[in-house]
Amino acid sequence: MTRGNSDFVAAQLRQRIKEGAWPDGGRLPTERAIAEELGVARNTVRRALDQLGHDGLLVRHVGRGTYLRELPHSDPILESTQRMHGASPADMMELRVLLEPSAAAFAAINASAGDLEKIRQVHEHGVAAATMLEFEEWDAALHRLILSCTRNSLLREIHAILGTLREQPSWYELKQRSFSPERRQIYCEQHQEITRALERRLADDAEAAMRTHLRTVQMNMIAR
């Protein structure tokens, strides 16, 4: 690349943009100032700016100057959440096994009397559910309540993301295939053990009961 031509000037300006010499939306120096700094003709600078404008990096306003285009910033959290949509049921269950037993232990310590009463009521609704879909709704509600009782907002939000992923067709189809009245009865009994441990404020027992429950669900859903 020959020093002094428009490609050279464009490359110099690209590097400065990359290094953050000007903020998004910020005004660049005048053509004259850039030409004097780089030791090139103004028309060379003009061609370089035209090139960067064509590439979408700059916006040129007649009479006002040249500005770095404001580019949309990526949101790493949003991007990560979007990538999670392809997570497999096996991965989701493994993450639940890692998170929810510890959450149950925290809930046993932090839940209020009112929280425990709600958990008891939701569990009883699950036992009385007439259909698989109804049972699944109460089951999800029970686990959400337990996570909310940790008083840890970050843990609660992570669990909420997992709850959204559980609404994907692949999850529901797998759950439907693995579901049976006998297994539902086991799940209800395990929910009872979790609920009892929470009511008695037995953190270790609540953690163990939740782990046993999730491992049972995991085995029924994933192990074919």
C-alpha positions in Angstrom: 0.0 0.0 0.0 1.6 3.2 -1.2 1.9 5.9 1.5 0.0 9.0 0.4 -2.8 7.3 -1.6 -6.4 7.1 -0.5 -6.2 3.4 0.5 -3.3 4.2 2.9 -5.3 7.1 4.4 -8.4 4.9 4.8 -6.3 2.2 6.5 -4.9 4.7 8.9 -8.4 6.0 9.8 -9.8 2.5 10.1 -7.1 1.7 12.7 -7.9 4.8 14.7 -11.6 4.0 14.7 -10.8 0.5 15.9 -8.6 1.9 18.7 -11.5 4.2 19.8 -9.9 7.5 18.7 -13.5 8.9 18.3 -16.7 7.8 20.1 -19.7 6.5 18.2 -21.4 9.5 16.7 -18.4 11.7 17.4 -17.1 14.2 14.9 -13.8 13.5 13.0 -11.2 16.2 12.4 -11.6 18.2 9.2 -10.2 17.1 5.9 -7.6 19.8 6.2 -6.5 18.6 9.6 -6.2 15.0 8.6 -4.4 16.0 5.4 -1.8 18.0 7.3 -1.3 15.3 10.0 -0.8 12.6 7.4 1.1 14.7 4.9 -1.3 14.1 2.0 -3.5 16.1 -0.3 -7.0 17.0 0.8 -8.6 15.3 -2.2 -6.8 12.1 -1.1 -8.4 12.4 2.4 -11.7 13.1 0.7 -11.5 9.9 -1.3 -10.6 7.9 1.8 -13.5 9.3 3.7 -15.8 8.5 0.8 -14.5 4.9 1.0 -15.2 4.6 4.7 -18.6 6.2 4.2 -19.4 3.7 1.5 -18.4 0.9 4.0 -20.9 2.3 6.5 -18.4 3.6 9.1 -18.9 7.3 8.6 -21.7 9.7 8.0 -20.9 13.0 6.1 -23.1 16.0 6.5 -22.5 18.9 4.1 -21.6 22.0 6.1 -21.4 20.1 9.4 -18.5 17.7 9.0 -17.9 14.0 9.1 -19.1 11.8 12.0 -18.4 8.2 13.1 -21.6 6.3 12.6 -23.4 5.1 15.8 -23.3 1.3 15.6 -25.7 -0.8 17.6 -23.9 -2.4 20.6 -24.3 -6.1 21.2 -25.8 -7.3 24.4 -23.8 -10.3 25.7 -26.5 -11.4 28.1 -29.2 -11.3 25.3 -26.9 -13.1 22.9 -26.2 -15.8 25.5 -29.9 -16.2 26.2 -30.7 -16.5 22.5 -28.0 -19.2 22.1 -29.7 -21.2 24.9 -32.7 -21.8 22.8 -30.8 -24.7 21.2 -30.0 -26.3 24.5 -30.9 -30.0 24.8 -33.2 -31.3 27.5 -30.2 -33.3 28.8 -28.2 -30.2 29.3 -31.1 -28.4 30.9 -31.7 -31.3 33.4 -28.0 -31.4 34.3 -28.1 -27.7 35.1 -31.2 -28.1 37.2 -29.5 -30.9 39.1 -26.6 -28.5 39.8 -28.7 -25.5 40.8 -32.0 -26.6 42.4 -30.8 -28.8 45.3 -28.7 -25.9 46.7 -31.6 -23.6 46.1 -33.9 -25.8 48.1 -31.4 -25.6 51.0 -31.4 -21.8 50.8 -35.2 -21.8 50.7 -35.4 -23.9 53.9 -33.5 -21.2 55.7 -35.0 -18.1 54.0 -38.6 -18.9 53.2 -41.2 -17.0 55.3 -44.2 -18.8 56.9 -46.4 -17.4 54.1 -44.0 -18.8 51.4 -44.1 -22.2 53.0 -47.9 -22.1 53.0 -48.0 -21.3 49.3 -45.6 -24.1 48.6 -47.8 -26.5 50.5 -50.9 -25.3 48.6 -49.2 -25.6 45.2 -48.0 -29.1 46.0 -51.6 -30.1 46.9 -52.9 -28.6 43.7 -50.3 -30.7 41.8 -51.5 -33.9 43.6 -55.1 -33.1 42.7 -54.4 -32.2 39.0 -56.6 -34.0 36.6 -54.4 -34.0 33.5 -50.7 -34.2 32.7 -50.7 -30.6 31.4 -52.3 -29.4 34.7 -49.8 -31.3 36.8 -46.9 -29.9 34.7 -48.2 -26.4 35.4 -48.3 -26.9 39.2 -45.0 -28.7 39.1 -43.3 -25.8 37.4 -45.0 -23.4 39.9 -43.7 -25.4 42.8 -40.1 -25.2 41.6 -40.5 -21.5 40.9 -41.7 -20.8 44.4 -38.8 -22.7 45.9 -36.3 -20.7 43.8 -38.0 -17.4 44.8 -37.6 -18.4 48.5 -33.8 -18.3 48.1 -34.0 -14.5 48.1 -31.3 -14.6 45.4 -32.5 -12.6 42.4 -29.8 -13.8 40.1 -30.5 -17.4 40.8 -34.2 -16.8 40.4 -33.6 -15.2 37.0 -31.4 -18.0 35.8 -34.1 -20.5 36.8 -36.7 -18.4 34.9 -34.6 -18.7 31.7 -34.6 -22.5 32.2 -38.4 -22.3 32.7 -38.8 -20.6 29.4 -36.6 -23.2 27.7 -38.8 -25.9 29.1 -41.7 -24.5 27.0 -40.0 -25.5 23.8 -41.7 -28.3 21.8 -38.8 -30.7 22.2 -39.0 -30.5 26.0 -42.7 -31.0 26.1 -42.6 -34.0 23.7 -39.9 -35.7 25.7 -41.8 -35.0 28.9 -45.0 -36.4 27.4 -43.3 -39.6 26.2 -41.7 -40.2 29.6 -44.8 -39.4 31.6 -47.0 -42.1 33.3 -49.4 -42.3 36.2 -46.9 -44.3 38.1 -44.2 -41.8 37.6 -46.5 -38.9 38.5 -47.2 -40.6 41.8 -43.5 -40.9 42.5 -43.0 -37.2 41.6 -45.8 -36.2 44.0 -44.3 -38.3 46.8 -40.9 -36.6 46.2 -42.5 -33.2 46.2 -44.0 -34.1 49.5 -40.6 -34.9 50.9 -39.2 -31.6 49.6 -42.2 -29.7 51.1 -41.8 -31.4 54.5 -38.1 -30.7 54.7 -38.8 -27.0 53.8 -41.5 -26.7 56.5 -39.2 -28.2 59.1 -36.3 -25.9 58.0 -34.1 -28.8 57.4 -31.7 -27.5 54.7 -29.7 -30.6 54.2 -32.8 -32.7 53.9 -34.4 -30.3 51.5 -31.2 -30.3 49.3 -31.1 -34.2 49.3 -34.8 -34.5 48.6 -34.6 -32.1 45.6 -31.5 -33.8 44.2 -33.3 -37.2 44.5 -36.3 -35.8 42.7 -34.4 -34.2 39.9 -32.3 -37.3 39.3 -35.4 -39.3 39.1 -36.9 -36.9 36.5 -33.6 -36.9 34.6 -33.4 -40.7 34.5 -37.0 -41.0 33.3 -36.6 -38.4 30.6 -33.1 -38.9 29.3 -32.3 -42.6 29.9 -34.2 -44.4 27.2 
